[in-house]
Amino acid sequence: MIHLEYYLIVSAVMMFAGIYGFLTRRSTLAILLAIELMLNATDLNFAVFNRMLFPEGHEGYFFALFSIAISAAESAIAIAIMINIYRNVRSIQVKHLEKMKW
């Protein structure tokens, strides 16, 4: 059986990879993927802490399921925004979004 601490280490690595990707990427699609990676790390934490603190309960799993549903809706909206940005600017690079500020 795998110890729960290993899951927390994987979750921490996923979170730091997501933060690194968010801070260093220039494409809005890559930034969206980094945000999704961070959300998946939190879902893993929900499940692990539920297993650690309340072995008989299912609250952490329901929180993770709710979070997955919200992140799916967030991804759909973000991709729709990216399509609209591409139609107007012809690029999804963050540096080209200066035109849309004003």
Biopython code that builds the backbone (N, CA, C, O; Angstrom):
import numpy as np
from Bio.PDB.StructureBuilder import StructureBuilder

atoms = [
    (1, "MET", "N", (0.838, -1.180, 0.000)),
    (1, "MET", "CA", (0.000, 0.000, 0.000)),
    (1, "MET", "C", (0.891, 1.254, 0.000)),
    (1, "MET", "O", (1.903, 1.313, 0.698)),
    (2, "ILE", "N", (0.502, 2.216, -0.771)),
    (2, "ILE", "CA", (1.269, 3.460, -0.877)),
    (2, "ILE", "C", (0.896, 4.368, 0.293)),
    (2, "ILE", "O", (-0.283, 4.545, 0.602)),
    (3, "HIS", "N", (1.898, 4.933, 0.931)),
    (3, "HIS", "CA", (1.649, 5.845, 2.043)),
    (3, "HIS", "C", (1.042, 7.136, 1.528)),
    (3, "HIS", "O", (1.307, 7.556, 0.402)),
    (4, "LEU", "N", (0.225, 7.761, 2.364)),
    (4, "LEU", "CA", (-0.470, 8.977, 1.956)),
    (4, "LEU", "C", (0.483, 10.155, 1.759)),
    (4, "LEU", "O", (0.174, 11.088, 1.018)),
    (5, "GLU", "N", (1.619, 10.113, 2.408)),
    (5, "GLU", "CA", (2.590, 11.194, 2.254)),
    (5, "GLU", "C", (3.113, 11.276, 0.819)),
    (5, "GLU", "O", (3.437, 12.361, 0.335)),
    (6, "TYR", "N", (3.195, 10.143, 0.150)),
    (6, "TYR", "CA", (3.656, 10.146, -1.243)),
    (6, "TYR", "C", (2.675, 10.883, -2.150)),
    (6, "TYR", "O", (3.078, 11.575, -3.086)),
    (7, "TYR", "N", (1.385, 10.728, -1.863)),
    (7, "TYR", "CA", (0.388, 11.464, -2.624)),
    (7, "TYR", "C", (0.534, 12.973, -2.399)),
    (7, "TYR", "O", (0.365, 13.766, -3.326)),
    (8, "LEU", "N", (0.846, 13.353, -1.174)),
    (8, "LEU", "CA", (1.045, 14.773, -0.884)),
    (8, "LEU", "C", (2.286, 15.310, -1.594)),
    (8, "LEU", "O", (2.298, 16.459, -2.035)),
    (9, "ILE", "N", (3.316, 14.497, -1.707)),
    (9, "ILE", "CA", (4.515, 14.924, -2.443)),
    (9, "ILE", "C", (4.188, 15.102, -3.917)),
    (9, "ILE", "O", (4.620, 16.076, -4.534)),
    (10, "VAL", "N", (3.433, 14.175, -4.485)),
    (10, "VAL", "CA", (3.024, 14.307, -5.892)),
    (10, "VAL", "C", (2.164, 15.550, -6.078)),
    (10, "VAL", "O", (2.307, 16.263, -7.071)),
    (11, "SER", "N", (1.284, 15.808, -5.140)),
    (11, "SER", "CA", (0.433, 16.987, -5.214)),
    (11, "SER", "C", (1.252, 18.275, -5.132)),
    (11, "SER", "O", (0.969, 19.236, -5.847)),
    (12, "ALA", "N", (2.254, 18.299, -4.274)),
    (12, "ALA", "CA", (3.110, 19.481, -4.155)),
    (12, "ALA", "C", (3.911, 19.707, -5.436)),
    (12, "ALA", "O", (4.074, 20.843, -5.881)),
    (13, "VAL", "N", (4.406, 18.626, -6.023)),
    (13, "VAL", "CA", (5.146, 18.752, -7.285)),
    (13, "VAL", "C", (4.225, 19.284, -8.384)),
    (13, "VAL", "O", (4.623, 20.142, -9.170)),
    (14, "MET", "N", (2.990, 18.771, -8.435)),
    (14, "MET", "CA", (2.027, 19.256, -9.424)),
    (14, "MET", "C", (1.715, 20.728, -9.217)),
    (14, "MET", "O", (1.604, 21.481, -10.184)),
    (15, "MET", "N", (1.572, 21.143, -7.963)),
    (15, "MET", "CA", (1.264, 22.546, -7.673)),
    (15, "MET", "C", (2.416, 23.451, -8.090)),
    (15, "MET", "O", (2.193, 24.482, -8.724)),
    (16, "PHE", "N", (3.637, 23.078, -7.745)),
    (16, "PHE", "CA", (4.783, 23.913, -8.112)),
    (16, "PHE", "C", (5.013, 23.927, -9.625)),
    (16, "PHE", "O", (5.431, 24.944, -10.177)),
    (17, "ALA", "N", (4.744, 22.811, -10.292)),
    (17, "ALA", "CA", (4.850, 22.799, -11.755)),
    (17, "ALA", "C", (3.801, 23.716, -12.367)),
    (17, "ALA", "O", (4.077, 24.408, -13.347)),
    (18, "GLY", "N", (2.608, 23.728, -11.801)),
    (18, "GLY", "CA", (1.561, 24.629, -12.284)),
    (18, "GLY", "C", (1.897, 26.088, -12.049)),
    (18, "GLY", "O", (1.663, 26.930, -12.916)),
    (19, "ILE", "N", (2.442, 26.393, -10.882)),
    (19, "ILE", "CA", (2.838, 27.783, -10.595)),
    (19, "ILE", "C", (3.962, 28.215, -11.515)),
    (19, "ILE", "O", (3.948, 29.333, -12.030)),
    (20, "TYR", "N", (4.929, 27.347, -11.726)),
    (20, "TYR", "CA", (6.033, 27.661, -12.642)),
    (20, "TYR", "C", (5.512, 27.878, -14.065)),
    (20, "TYR", "O", (5.922, 28.820, -14.743)),
    (21, "GLY", "N", (4.617, 27.012, -14.506)),
    (21, "GLY", "CA", (4.048, 27.157, -15.839)),
    (21, "GLY", "C", (3.236, 28.429, -15.980)),
    (21, "GLY", "O", (3.272, 29.077, -17.026)),
    (22, "PHE", "N", (2.507, 28.790, -14.941)),
    (22, "PHE", "CA", (1.706, 30.010, -14.990)),
    (22, "PHE", "C", (2.576, 31.254, -15.075)),
    (22, "PHE", "O", (2.246, 32.206, -15.783)),
    (23, "LEU", "N", (3.683, 31.240, -14.354)),
    (23, "LEU", "CA", (4.543, 32.428, -14.317)),
    (23, "LEU", "C", (5.475, 32.550, -15.518)),
    (23, "LEU", "O", (5.936, 33.650, -15.823)),
    (24, "THR", "N", (5.761, 31.456, -16.202)),
    (24, "THR", "CA", (6.763, 31.520, -17.268)),
    (24, "THR", "C", (6.198, 31.420, -18.678)),
    (24, "THR", "O", (6.892, 31.793, -19.624)),
    (25, "ARG", "N", (4.997, 30.944, -18.861)),
    (25, "ARG", "CA", (4.462, 30.743, -20.208)),
    (25, "ARG", "C", (3.931, 32.038, -20.788)),
    (25, "ARG", "O", (3.512, 32.939, -20.061)),
    (26, "ARG", "N", (3.956, 32.117, -22.106)),
    (26, "ARG", "CA", (3.489, 33.309, -22.811)),
    (26, "ARG", "C", (2.175, 33.074, -23.548)),
    (26, "ARG", "O", (1.496, 34.031, -23.920)),
    (27, "SER", "N", (1.814, 31.829, -23.760)),
    (27, "SER", "CA", (0.580, 31.507, -24.469)),
    (27, "SER", "C", (-0.562, 31.375, -23.461)),
    (27, "SER", "O", (-0.384, 30.814, -22.380)),
    (28, "THR", "N", (-1.715, 31.887, -23.818)),
    (28, "THR", "CA", (-2.856, 31.780, -22.906)),
    (28, "THR", "C", (-3.306, 30.326, -22.744)),
    (28, "THR", "O", (-3.819, 29.952, -21.690)),
    (29, "LEU", "N", (-3.119, 29.516, -23.770)),
    (29, "LEU", "CA", (-3.471, 28.106, -23.660)),
    (29, "LEU", "C", (-2.543, 27.388, -22.674)),
    (29, "LEU", "O", (-3.007, 26.558, -21.892)),
    (30, "ALA", "N", (-1.259, 27.688, -22.698)),
    (30, "ALA", "CA", (-0.317, 27.087, -21.746)),
    (30, "ALA", "C", (-0.613, 27.561, -20.322)),
    (30, "ALA", "O", (-0.464, 26.799, -19.367)),
    (31, "ILE", "N", (-1.027, 28.807, -20.184)),
    (31, "ILE", "CA", (-1.397, 29.321, -18.859)),
    (31, "ILE", "C", (-2.635, 28.598, -18.346)),
    (31, "ILE", "O", (-2.719, 28.270, -17.163)),
    (32, "LEU", "N", (-3.599, 28.349, -19.234)),
    (32, "LEU", "CA", (-4.797, 27.603, -18.845)),
    (32, "LEU", "C", (-4.434, 26.189, -18.397)),
    (32, "LEU", "O", (-4.983, 25.696, -17.411)),
    (33, "LEU", "N", (-3.525, 25.536, -19.101)),
    (33, "LEU", "CA", (-3.096, 24.194, -18.699)),
    (33, "LEU", "C", (-2.389, 24.211, -17.349)),
    (33, "LEU", "O", (-2.536, 23.278, -16.560)),
    (34, "ALA", "N", (-1.625, 25.263, -17.077)),
    (34, "ALA", "CA", (-0.957, 25.374, -15.777)),
    (34, "ALA", "C", (-1.981, 25.560, -14.661)),
    (34, "ALA", "O", (-1.824, 25.000, -13.577)),
    (35, "ILE", "N", (-3.012, 26.331, -14.916)),
    (35, "ILE", "CA", (-4.070, 26.513, -13.920)),
    (35, "ILE", "C", (-4.793, 25.195, -13.671)),
    (35, "ILE", "O", (-5.119, 24.869, -12.530)),
    (36, "GLU", "N", (-5.041, 24.445, -14.725)),
    (36, "GLU", "CA", (-5.678, 23.137, -14.569)),
    (36, "GLU", "C", (-4.803, 22.188, -13.756)),
    (36, "GLU", "O", (-5.314, 21.393, -12.967)),
    (37, "LEU", "N", (-3.499, 22.267, -13.942)),
    (37, "LEU", "CA", (-2.583, 21.439, -13.162)),
    (37, "LEU", "C", (-2.663, 21.792, -11.681)),
    (37, "LEU", "O", (-2.644, 20.906, -10.826)),
    (38, "MET", "N", (-2.751, 23.083, -11.379)),
    (38, "MET", "CA", (-2.890, 23.493, -9.977)),
    (38, "MET", "C", (-4.219, 23.030, -9.389)),
    (38, "MET", "O", (-4.272, 22.623, -8.229)),
    (39, "LEU", "N", (-5.292, 23.088, -10.179)),
    (39, "LEU", "CA", (-6.589, 22.617, -9.689)),
    (39, "LEU", "C", (-6.574, 21.113, -9.451)),
    (39, "LEU", "O", (-7.187, 20.632, -8.497)),
    (40, "ASN", "N", (-5.889, 20.372, -10.297)),
    (40, "ASN", "CA", (-5.783, 18.926, -10.082)),
    (40, "ASN", "C", (-4.982, 18.603, -8.822)),
    (40, "ASN", "O", (-5.267, 17.619, -8.139)),
    (41, "ALA", "N", (-3.993, 19.419, -8.519)),
    (41, "ALA", "CA", (-3.235, 19.222, -7.283)),
    (41, "ALA", "C", (-4.128, 19.435, -6.064)),
    (41, "ALA", "O", (-4.020, 18.701, -5.082)),
    (42, "THR", "N", (-4.999, 20.423, -6.118)),
    (42, "THR", "CA", (-5.909, 20.639, -4.992)),
    (42, "THR", "C", (-6.932, 19.513, -4.881)),
    (42, "THR", "O", (-7.315, 19.137, -3.773)),
    (43, "ASP", "N", (-7.378, 18.971, -6.009)),
    (43, "ASP", "CA", (-8.304, 17.837, -5.961)),
    (43, "ASP", "C", (-7.647, 16.621, -5.310)),
    (43, "ASP", "O", (-8.276, 15.906, -4.530)),
    (44, "LEU", "N", (-6.395, 16.403, -5.635)),
    (44, "LEU", "CA", (-5.665, 15.305, -5.010)),
    (44, "LEU", "C", (-5.527, 15.527, -3.505)),
    (44, "LEU", "O", (-5.636, 14.586, -2.719)),
    (45, "ASN", "N", (-5.288, 16.770, -3.113)),
    (45, "ASN", "CA", (-5.209, 17.080, -1.683)),
    (45, "ASN", "C", (-6.543, 16.849, -0.982)),
    (45, "ASN", "O", (-6.569, 16.345, 0.141)),
    (46, "PHE", "N", (-7.656, 17.211, -1.630)),
    (46, "PHE", "CA", (-8.963, 16.943, -1.042)),
    (46, "PHE", "C", (-9.127, 15.464, -0.738)),
    (46, "PHE", "O", (-9.550, 15.092, 0.357)),
    (47, "ALA", "N", (-8.797, 14.631, -1.698)),
    (47, "ALA", "CA", (-8.966, 13.192, -1.511)),
    (47, "ALA", "C", (-8.022, 12.646, -0.445)),
    (47, "ALA", "O", (-8.422, 11.816, 0.371)),
    (48, "VAL", "N", (-6.778, 13.107, -0.448)),
    (48, "VAL", "CA", (-5.798, 12.580, 0.515)),
    (48, "VAL", "C", (-6.143, 13.005, 1.936)),
    (48, "VAL", "O", (-6.101, 12.188, 2.856)),
    (49, "PHE", "N", (-6.482, 14.276, 2.120)),
    (49, "PHE", "CA", (-6.809, 14.722, 3.472)),
    (49, "PHE", "C", (-8.112, 14.117, 3.967)),
    (49, "PHE", "O", (-8.275, 13.895, 5.167)),
    (50, "ASN", "N", (-9.034, 13.848, 3.064)),
    (50, "ASN", "CA", (-10.244, 13.150, 3.484)),
    (50, "ASN", "C", (-9.899, 11.750, 3.968)),
    (50, "ASN", "O", (-10.422, 11.294, 4.985)),
    (51, "ARG", "N", (-9.031, 11.077, 3.250)),
    (51, "ARG", "CA", (-8.629, 9.725, 3.634)),
    (51, "ARG", "C", (-7.847, 9.732, 4.947)),
    (51, "ARG", "O", (-7.960, 8.810, 5.755)),
    (52, "MET", "N", (-7.045, 10.796, 5.148)),
    (52, "MET", "CA", (-6.209, 10.875, 6.337)),
    (52, "MET", "C", (-7.021, 11.248, 7.585)),
    (52, "MET", "O", (-6.834, 10.659, 8.649)),
    (53, "LEU", "N", (-7.916, 12.220, 7.450)),
    (53, "LEU", "CA", (-8.624, 12.739, 8.620)),
    (53, "LEU", "C", (-9.940, 12.022, 8.896)),
    (53, "LEU", "O", (-10.283, 11.784, 10.054)),
    (54, "PHE", "N", (-10.674, 11.680, 7.854)),
    (54, "PHE", "CA", (-11.982, 11.041, 8.008)),
    (54, "PHE", "C", (-12.039, 9.800, 7.119)),
    (54, "PHE", "O", (-12.602, 9.856, 6.025)),
    (55, "PRO", "N", (-11.470, 8.688, 7.565)),
    (55, "PRO", "CA", (-11.386, 7.500, 6.705)),
    (55, "PRO", "C", (-12.745, 6.953, 6.275)),
    (55, "PRO", "O", (-12.849, 6.330, 5.218)),
    (56, "GLU", "N", (-13.777, 7.174, 7.069)),
    (56, "GLU", "CA", (-15.097, 6.637, 6.735)),
    (56, "GLU", "C", (-15.958, 7.638, 5.968)),
    (56, "GLU", "O", (-16.996, 7.264, 5.421)),
    (57, "GLY", "N", (-15.545, 8.897, 5.921)),
    (57, "GLY", "CA", (-16.354, 9.924, 5.266)),
    (57, "GLY", "C", (-16.021, 10.079, 3.793)),
    (57, "GLY", "O", (-15.011, 9.578, 3.299)),
    (58, "HIS", "N", (-16.903, 10.787, 3.115)),
    (58, "HIS", "CA", (-16.736, 11.002, 1.683)),
    (58, "HIS", "C", (-16.768, 12.484, 1.306)),
    (58, "HIS", "O", (-16.926, 12.822, 0.133)),
    (59, "GLU", "N", (-16.622, 13.360, 2.287)),
    (59, "GLU", "CA", (-16.732, 14.783, 2.005)),
    (59, "GLU", "C", (-15.632, 15.277, 1.071)),
    (59, "GLU", "O", (-15.896, 16.068, 0.165)),
    (60, "GLY", "N", (-14.418, 14.822, 1.283)),
    (60, "GLY", "CA", (-13.308, 15.250, 0.443)),
    (60, "GLY", "C", (-13.481, 14.825, -1.005)),
    (60, "GLY", "O", (-13.094, 15.550, -1.921)),
    (61, "TYR", "N", (-14.062, 13.656, -1.208)),
    (61, "TYR", "CA", (-14.299, 13.184, -2.571)),
    (61, "TYR", "C", (-15.365, 14.035, -3.259)),
    (61, "TYR", "O", (-15.268, 14.324, -4.451)),
    (62, "PHE", "N", (-16.388, 14.434, -2.489)),
    (62, "PHE", "CA", (-17.420, 15.280, -3.078)),
    (62, "PHE", "C", (-16.879, 16.670, -3.389)),
    (62, "PHE", "O", (-17.239, 17.268, -4.402)),
    (63, "PHE", "N", (-16.015, 17.182, -2.516)),
    (63, "PHE", "CA", (-15.366, 18.465, -2.813)),
    (63, "PHE", "C", (-14.519, 18.356, -4.078)),
    (63, "PHE", "O", (-14.524, 19.265, -4.907)),
    (64, "ALA", "N", (-13.810, 17.275, -4.227)),
    (64, "ALA", "CA", (-12.984, 17.071, -5.421)),
    (64, "ALA", "C", (-13.856, 16.954, -6.663)),
    (64, "ALA", "O", (-13.519, 17.511, -7.707)),
    (65, "LEU", "N", (-14.959, 16.245, -6.567)),
    (65, "LEU", "CA", (-15.874, 16.112, -7.704)),
    (65, "LEU", "C", (-16.473, 17.465, -8.079)),
    (65, "LEU", "O", (-16.586, 17.788, -9.261)),
    (66, "PHE", "N", (-16.850, 18.242, -7.095)),
    (66, "PHE", "CA", (-17.380, 19.583, -7.342)),
    (66, "PHE", "C", (-16.312, 20.467, -7.975)),
    (66, "PHE", "O", (-16.606, 21.237, -8.889)),
    (67, "SER", "N", (-15.101, 20.361, -7.505)),
    (67, "SER", "CA", (-13.999, 21.143, -8.060)),
    (67, "SER", "C", (-13.698, 20.742, -9.505)),
    (67, "SER", "O", (-13.383, 21.603, -10.326)),
    (68, "ILE", "N", (-13.789, 19.468, -9.822)),
    (68, "ILE", "CA", (-13.580, 19.013, -11.192)),
    (68, "ILE", "C", (-14.655, 19.575, -12.110)),
    (68, "ILE", "O", (-14.362, 19.979, -13.235)),
    (69, "ALA", "N", (-15.895, 19.603, -11.638)),
    (69, "ALA", "CA", (-16.983, 20.162, -12.444)),
    (69, "ALA", "C", (-16.777, 21.653, -12.682)),
    (69, "ALA", "O", (-17.014, 22.144, -13.786)),
    (70, "ILE", "N", (-16.344, 22.365, -11.670)),
    (70, "ILE", "CA", (-16.098, 23.803, -11.825)),
    (70, "ILE", "C", (-14.918, 24.046, -12.755)),
    (70, "ILE", "O", (-14.965, 24.963, -13.575)),
    (71, "SER", "N", (-13.865, 23.248, -12.648)),
    (71, "SER", "CA", (-12.717, 23.452, -13.533)),
    (71, "SER", "C", (-13.053, 23.102, -14.974)),
    (71, "SER", "O", (-12.481, 23.692, -15.891)),
    (72, "ALA", "N", (-13.960, 22.162, -15.202)),
    (72, "ALA", "CA", (-14.393, 21.863, -16.570)),
    (72, "ALA", "C", (-15.164, 23.038, -17.157)),
    (72, "ALA", "O", (-14.970, 23.392, -18.320)),
    (73, "ALA", "N", (-16.029, 23.638, -16.362)),
    (73, "ALA", "CA", (-16.767, 24.816, -16.833)),
    (73, "ALA", "C", (-15.822, 25.993, -17.059)),
    (73, "ALA", "O", (-15.979, 26.749, -18.018)),
    (74, "GLU", "N", (-14.853, 26.142, -16.182)),
    (74, "GLU", "CA", (-13.863, 27.217, -16.330)),
    (74, "GLU", "C", (-13.044, 27.029, -17.598)),
    (74, "GLU", "O", (-12.733, 28.000, -18.287)),
    (75, "SER", "N", (-12.697, 25.794, -17.907)),
    (75, "SER", "CA", (-11.926, 25.526, -19.130)),
    (75, "SER", "C", (-12.742, 25.833, -20.375)),
    (75, "SER", "O", (-12.219, 26.396, -21.337)),
    (76, "ALA", "N", (-14.010, 25.469, -20.364)),
    (76, "ALA", "CA", (-14.860, 25.747, -21.525)),
    (76, "ALA", "C", (-14.996, 27.247, -21.756)),
    (76, "ALA", "O", (-14.937, 27.706, -22.896)),
    (77, "ILE", "N", (-15.176, 28.004, -20.696)),
    (77, "ILE", "CA", (-15.300, 29.454, -20.830)),
    (77, "ILE", "C", (-13.981, 30.060, -21.273)),
    (77, "ILE", "O", (-13.967, 30.959, -22.114)),
    (78, "ALA", "N", (-12.872, 29.585, -20.722)),
    (78, "ALA", "CA", (-11.560, 30.132, -21.085)),
    (78, "ALA", "C", (-11.233, 29.833, -22.548)),
    (78, "ALA", "O", (-10.664, 30.684, -23.232)),
    (79, "ILE", "N", (-11.574, 28.665, -23.030)),
    (79, "ILE", "CA", (-11.318, 28.350, -24.439)),
    (79, "ILE", "C", (-12.199, 29.201, -25.344)),
    (79, "ILE", "O", (-11.758, 29.623, -26.412)),
    (80, "ALA", "N", (-13.437, 29.460, -24.933)),
    (80, "ALA", "CA", (-14.297, 30.347, -25.716)),
    (80, "ALA", "C", (-13.725, 31.766, -25.761)),
    (80, "ALA", "O", (-13.787, 32.427, -26.797)),
    (81, "ILE", "N", (-13.176, 32.228, -24.654)),
    (81, "ILE", "CA", (-12.541, 33.552, -24.630)),
    (81, "ILE", "C", (-11.314, 33.559, -25.529)),
    (81, "ILE", "O", (-11.077, 34.533, -26.243)),
    (82, "MET", "N", (-10.523, 32.476, -25.504)),
    (82, "MET", "CA", (-9.336, 32.402, -26.368)),
    (82, "MET", "C", (-9.712, 32.411, -27.842)),
    (82, "MET", "O", (-9.018, 33.022, -28.654)),
    (83, "ILE", "N", (-10.794, 31.747, -28.192)),
    (83, "ILE", "CA", (-11.245, 31.760, -29.589)),
    (83, "ILE", "C", (-11.633, 33.171, -29.990)),
    (83, "ILE", "O", (-11.312, 33.613, -31.093)),
    (84, "ASN", "N", (-12.321, 33.883, -29.105)),
    (84, "ASN", "CA", (-12.711, 35.261, -29.390)),
    (84, "ASN", "C", (-11.481, 36.167, -29.499)),
    (84, "ASN", "O", (-11.438, 37.049, -30.357)),
    (85, "ILE", "N", (-10.501, 35.960, -28.654)),
    (85, "ILE", "CA", (-9.257, 36.739, -28.729)),
    (85, "ILE", "C", (-8.551, 36.457, -30.050)),
    (85, "ILE", "O", (-8.055, 37.382, -30.693)),
    (86, "TYR", "N", (-8.498, 35.207, -30.458)),
    (86, "TYR", "CA", (-7.825, 34.866, -31.713)),
    (86, "TYR", "C", (-8.535, 35.495, -32.908)),
    (86, "TYR", "O", (-7.883, 35.912, -33.865)),
    (87, "ARG", "N", (-9.853, 35.568, -32.860)),
    (87, "ARG", "CA", (-10.597, 36.202, -33.953)),
    (87, "ARG", "C", (-10.281, 37.688, -34.068)),
    (87, "ARG", "O", (-10.236, 38.232, -35.171)),
    (88, "ASN", "N", (-10.064, 38.342, -32.934)),
    (88, "ASN", "CA", (-9.822, 39.789, -32.943)),
    (88, "ASN", "C", (-8.359, 40.152, -33.146)),
    (88, "ASN", "O", (-8.059, 41.106, -33.864)),
    (89, "VAL", "N", (-7.453, 39.421, -32.535)),
    (89, "VAL", "CA", (-6.040, 39.798, -32.517)),
    (89, "VAL", "C", (-5.197, 38.911, -33.433)),
    (89, "VAL", "O", (-4.100, 39.312, -33.821)),
    (90, "ARG", "N", (-5.673, 37.728, -33.785)),
    (90, "ARG", "CA", (-4.960, 36.742, -34.599)),
    (90, "ARG", "C", (-3.761, 36.128, -33.878)),
    (90, "ARG", "O", (-2.826, 35.643, -34.514)),
    (91, "SER", "N", (-3.796, 36.154, -32.566)),
    (91, "SER", "CA", (-2.749, 35.541, -31.763)),
    (91, "SER", "C", (-3.308, 35.285, -30.370)),
    (91, "SER", "O", (-4.175, 36.022, -29.900)),
    (92, "ILE", "N", (-2.811, 34.240, -29.708)),
    (92, "ILE", "CA", (-3.213, 34.010, -28.320)),
    (92, "ILE", "C", (-2.039, 34.223, -27.372)),
    (92, "ILE", "O", (-2.071, 33.772, -26.227)),
    (93, "GLN", "N", (-1.013, 34.904, -27.845)),
    (93, "GLN", "CA", (0.126, 35.232, -26.989)),
    (93, "GLN", "C", (-0.267, 36.371, -26.054)),
    (93, "GLN", "O", (-0.981, 37.291, -26.453)),
    (94, "VAL", "N", (0.199, 36.308, -24.817)),
    (94, "VAL", "CA", (-0.174, 37.296, -23.814)),
    (94, "VAL", "C", (0.350, 38.684, -24.178)),
    (94, "VAL", "O", (-0.301, 39.685, -23.879)),
    (95, "LYS", "N", (1.506, 38.754, -24.812)),
    (95, "LYS", "CA", (2.078, 40.060, -25.140)),
    (95, "LYS", "C", (1.256, 40.802, -26.193)),
    (95, "LYS", "O", (1.353, 42.025, -26.291)),
    (96, "HIS", "N", (0.459, 40.096, -26.974)),
    (96, "HIS", "CA", (-0.361, 40.735, -27.994)),
    (96, "HIS", "C", (-1.714, 41.193, -27.460)),
    (96, "HIS", "O", (-2.504, 41.771, -28.206)),
    (97, "LEU", "N", (-1.989, 40.947, -26.200)),
    (97, "LEU", "CA", (-3.275, 41.329, -25.625)),
    (97, "LEU", "C", (-3.317, 42.774, -25.164)),
    (97, "LEU", "O", (-4.332, 43.213, -24.623)),
    (98, "GLU", "N", (-2.254, 43.519, -25.359)),
    (98, "GLU", "CA", (-2.240, 44.930, -24.999)),
    (98, "GLU", "C", (-3.276, 45.703, -25.789)),
    (98, "GLU", "O", (-3.794, 46.709, -25.303)),
    (99, "LYS", "N", (-3.589, 45.259, -26.995)),
    (99, "LYS", "CA", (-4.580, 45.939, -27.827)),
    (99, "LYS", "C", (-5.967, 45.880, -27.203)),
    (99, "LYS", "O", (-6.777, 46.781, -27.422)),
    (100, "MET", "N", (-6.249, 44.864, -26.450)),
    (100, "MET", "CA", (-7.583, 44.685, -25.905)),
    (100, "MET", "C", (-7.808, 45.442, -24.594)),
    (100, "MET", "O", (-8.927, 45.458, -24.080)),
    (101, "LYS", "N", (-6.770, 46.062, -24.050)),
    (101, "LYS", "CA", (-6.950, 46.780, -22.791)),
    (101, "LYS", "C", (-7.839, 47.995, -22.956)),
    (101, "LYS", "O", (-8.679, 48.263, -22.098)),
    (102, "TRP", "N", (-7.675, 48.726, -24.030)),
    (102, "TRP", "CA", (-8.448, 49.960, -24.192)),
    (102, "TRP", "C", (-9.372, 49.776, -25.312)),
    (102, "TRP", "O", (-10.133, 50.687, -25.641)),
]
sb = StructureBuilder()
sb.init_structure("model")
sb.init_model(0)
sb.init_chain("A")
sb.init_seg("    ")
for serial, (resi, resn, name, xyz) in enumerate(atoms, 1):
    if name == "N":
        sb.init_residue(resn, " ", resi, " ")
    sb.init_atom(name, np.array(xyz, "f"), 0.0, 1.0, " ", f" {name:<3s}", serial, name[0])
structure = sb.get_structure()
